[in-house]
Amino acid sequence: MENNQVKLLKALAKNIRTEKKDRVKVMTSLQSAKILTKHENFTGAYSNLKRVVTSK
């Protein structure tokens, strides 16, 4: 990977980390990635995540 590509990826990662995220945006992202269902349950492939994720 080229040095400039690494710099761009680091800058992108920094922007993603500092970006404000609200619940709706996070849930939509997880649903579009097929990690959560529309009823906010984990899909079969990610059912083990229930062990480490708690809901408030």
C-alpha positions in Angstrom: 0.0 0.0 0.0 1.3 3.4 -0.9 2.3 5.8 1.8 -0.3 8.4 0.8 -3.0 5.7 0.9 -2.0 4.9 4.5 -2.2 8.6 5.4 -5.7 8.9 3.9 -6.9 5.8 5.7 -5.6 7.1 9.0 -7.3 10.4 8.4 -10.6 8.6 7.6 -10.4 6.4 10.7 -9.8 9.5 12.8 -12.8 11.2 11.3 -15.0 8.2 11.9 -13.8 7.9 15.6 -14.6 11.6 16.3 -17.9 11.7 14.5 -20.9 12.1 16.7 -23.2 9.1 16.5 -26.8 8.8 17.6 -28.7 5.7 18.3 -30.8 5.8 15.1 -27.7 6.1 12.9 -25.9 3.3 14.7 -28.9 0.9 14.5 -29.5 1.7 10.8 -25.8 0.9 10.1 -26.0 -2.4 12.0 -29.2 -3.3 10.2 -27.8 -2.5 6.8 -24.8 -4.7 7.6 -27.2 -7.5 8.5 -25.9 -7.7 12.1 -29.3 -6.7 13.6 -32.8 -7.4 12.4 -35.4 -4.6 12.1 -36.6 -5.6 15.6 -33.1 -5.0 16.9 -32.2 -8.6 17.5 -28.9 -10.1 16.4 -29.0 -12.2 13.2 -28.0 -15.8 13.4 -24.4 -15.2 12.4 -23.9 -12.6 15.1 -26.0 -14.2 17.9 -22.8 -14.6 20.1 -22.6 -10.9 20.4 -25.6 -11.0 22.8 -23.1 -12.2 25.4 -21.1 -9.0 25.4 -23.6 -6.3 24.5 -26.0 -5.1 27.1 -29.1 -3.0 26.6 -30.1 -0.1 28.8 
